[in-house]
């Protein structure tokens, strides 16, 4: 376990100064986020006038790493579909979990449904 994997919801909690954002802040030096989840964060920010540029600027200064989404993660994310469908997990959610599985790292999210998953990695629910 080399780092903690951030779900888009976790990074958004930090950026928006929401509950749980302090836990993300404490983990940023050892954090990694999938390029897919980074795209989710920026897409959400783009819904607010000026939000896209502000989010890009805020993210640029963070010490966390961005992991490319590769074939191995794609296969794992697809394989997670049957196990996560009943919980309503999105493709982005599964991409985050796939990165956690590949890196054998815990994941951070605000999505409480993830606690029901038994995937062999730790899942930290922020709130």
BELRAJO-V304242 format. One record per residue. N is the residue number from 1. OMEGA is omega as a letter, one per 20 degrees, with the letter a starting at -180 (NA if undefined). Layout:
[[N & OMEGA] [N & OMEGA]]
This chain:
[[1 & a] [2 & a] [3 & r] [4 & a] [5 & a] [6 & r] [7 & r] [8 & a] [9 & r] [10 & r] [11 & r] [12 & r] [13 & r] [14 & a] [15 & a] [16 & a] [17 & r] [18 & r] [19 & a] [20 & r] [21 & r] [22 & r] [23 & r] [24 & r] [25 & a] [26 & a] [27 & a] [28 & a] [29 & a] [30 & a] [31 & r] [32 & r] [33 & r] [34 & r] [35 & r] [36 & a] [37 & r] [38 & r] [39 & r] [40 & a] [41 & a] [42 & r] [43 & r] [44 & r] [45 & a] [46 & r] [47 & a] [48 & r] [49 & a] [50 & a] [51 & a] [52 & a] [53 & r] [54 & r] [55 & r] [56 & r] [57 & a] [58 & a] [59 & a] [60 & a] [61 & a] [62 & a] [63 & a] [64 & a] [65 & r] [66 & a] [67 & r] [68 & r] [69 & a] [70 & a] [71 & a] [72 & r] [73 & r] [74 & r] [75 & r] [76 & a] [77 & r] [78 & r] [79 & r] [80 & a] [81 & a] [82 & a] [83 & a] [84 & a] [85 & a] [86 & r] [87 & r] [88 & a] [89 & a] [90 & r] [91 & r] [92 & r] [93 & a] [94 & r] [95 & r] [96 & r] [97 & r] [98 & r] [99 & r] [100 & r] [101 & r] [102 & a] [103 & a] [104 & a] [105 & r] [106 & r] [107 & r] [108 & r] [109 & r] [110 & a] [111 & a] [112 & r] [113 & a] [114 & a] [115 & a] [116 & a] [117 & r] [118 & a] [119 & a] [120 & r] [121 & r] [122 & r] [123 & r] [124 & r] [125 & a] [126 & a] [127 & NA]]
